[in-house]
Amino acid sequence: MNSKRLRQKIWLYALMIFITVLTVGPFLITLFMAVKSPGEGIYDSLIPKEPTLENFVTAFQKANFATYFLNTAIVTCLAIPLNLLFCSLAAYPLARMDFRGRSVVLALIISTMMVPFQLYMAPLFQLSGELGLRNTHVGLIVMQVSTAFGIFLMRQAYLRVPKDLEESAYLDGANKFKVWYMVVLPLVKPTLVTLAIFTFMGTWGDYLWPLLNSTESSKYTLSIGLAQLSQNFDGSNLKLISAASILTTIPTLLIFIWLQKYFISGATDGAVKG
Amino acid sequence: MDREPAIIQNTKIKPVPKKIKWRMKHITPWLFLLPSIVILGGFLAYPIIEAFRWSFLDYKIIAGSGEFVGFNNFKEIFTDKYFWNALTNTIVFLLMVLPLNVFLPMILAVLVNQKIKGVGTFRVLYYLPVITPMVVAALMWKMLYSQSGIISDLFLKIGIFDSPTNVLVQSSTALVAVSAITVWKGLGYYMIIYLAGLQSIPRDVYESADIDGASIWQQFTRITIPMLTPSITLVSVMTIIAGMKVFEEIALTTGGGPAGATTTLVMYIYTKFNSLDVSIASAAGLVLLVLAIGASLLQMKMTSKREDDLRA
């Protein structure tokens, strides 16, 4: 019995390690490629002989990735707090207040979650041109602040908060904004973190809208810079592409390590998003 | 809300003046909603309405206007063989991804649900592809797929290939290669969905099955899979909805080629947009919307039917 158990365990670990090779392997290969020295052939061997950070320096200095990094950081750092603010504001009356038009507003917001971006990207592109938002950070940020999904997520969180707390705050004479800000918001902090993560992931790696809206290289985000760099997919360029790919991934990796448990709990919250 | 006056009297607080009460009830909610309504109205609702309008015009984006052409744009796409090719590719892509997305993450979830040492680390490692920006994932795989890359090498050694091959440039394999990227990227995410489902199955169900002498395989097929039905439905819906919108994996690896072999519906729309045929793009976008809504409704119906079956 015991040896059967042990054998089972060994198989289990072997299988899990095999899957790890599949999920983590591509990162390692990219990382190895990124630290290969200029003299080394890209496919000579998997493991670099003389690891160097030269390709990262080149990405920053010659390939403009410092600018792309800064653009992405500005857009993301502004989008997150604004999205949290607007979504948590909008969701509150939809969860707690009784007013004419509530169900219509709620139905409209939820139904827009089904609409594919590709349907309205052309009119949006024209609108951003008319408003002078083409090649601006605002043009990218505005698409990430206040999302139907965020409002939905925050509303779900408010519905789980017991009503008594708010009622006693009203008795103390607080107004609705005060109650929302001082009583309710602190209680939904975990959901705010989840929404912050979704906003970060959605903004940092966003591709299609920045591709349409940011046409000048000085306004590229990392995704666009990377895509442009990969237009030349020759062997000579692969080390640089790899280094830039690693650079683009590091911030998401750090945030994942920092807020791991929220990523996991958020995945099931986000399941409605599709 | 209705009980408020009584409570106020009891606690001897000055009653709120009628005017302020009216404002609280009718104006305050809209103040909360204001920023979102402005943004969603301007940058979501307005462009969606415009897209509907454009699909019945021959809109010229440079002139900023177009003439009404009725259903001509729809006629044009429905008689365009490239549109049908894109629709077929989208369906084939979904048919390849769906079973893999349903079963592979389920196996992963069962594995990381075991009570053994180090299982938390494996969960994290399996989740890594999910947090990778899509552009990075696409480029990493493009590198792996290249002619001198590791996949070609491996397949040469096992004897699947006769000569070094880039699967992305062969029309027979390109769509399979692209769908592998999608599956790889989603594994960890759907694993977490299944894990939540697994953890809601009571342990004693397995214990009594153990006592009855059921094998691990029997336990998996007779207990785990039936009990995971809600998760399976959820994963299927999410796969179908996300799969219809597949874009980056394709745009950055094959660009829709070779010879349209990986042109999906979204790639078709994107190509039309790029050639400034925005009315055609809008009409094709509406088809995509109808398909997305249809898939959701069908799935909703299936879920409620299954629940009825369980109740009966």
Interface residues (C-beta under 8 A of the other chain):
Chain A: K9 L12 Y13 L15 M16 I19 T20 L22 T23 V24 P26 F27 I29 T30 M33 I42 Y43 L46 L85 F86 C87 L89 A90 Y92 P93 L94 M97 D98 F99 R100 R102 V105 L108 I109 T112 M114 V115 P116 F117 Q118 L119 Y120 M121 A122 P123 L124 F125 Q126 L127 V142 M143 V145 S146 A148 I151 Y170 L171 G173 N175 K176 F177 W180 M201 W204 G205 Y207 L208 L212 L222 S223 L226 A227 S230 F233 L238 I241 S242 S245 T248 T249 T252 L253 F256 Q260 F263 I264 A267 T268 A271 G274
Chain B: M1 E4 I7 I8 T11 I13 M24 K25 H26 T28 P29 W30 F32 L33 P35 S36 I37 I39 L40 G42 F43 L44 A45 Y46 P47 I48 E50 A51 W54 I61 G64 L108 L111 V112 Q114 I116 F122 R123 V124 L125 Y126 Y127 L128 P129 V130 I131 T132 P133 M134 V135 V136 A137 L139 M140 W141 K142 M143 L144 S146 S148 G149 I150 W184 L187 G188 Y189 I192 I193 A196 L234 V237 M238 I241 A242 M244 K245 F247 E248 A251 L252 V266 I269 Y270 F273 V278 A281 S282 G285 L286 L288 L289 A292 I293 S296
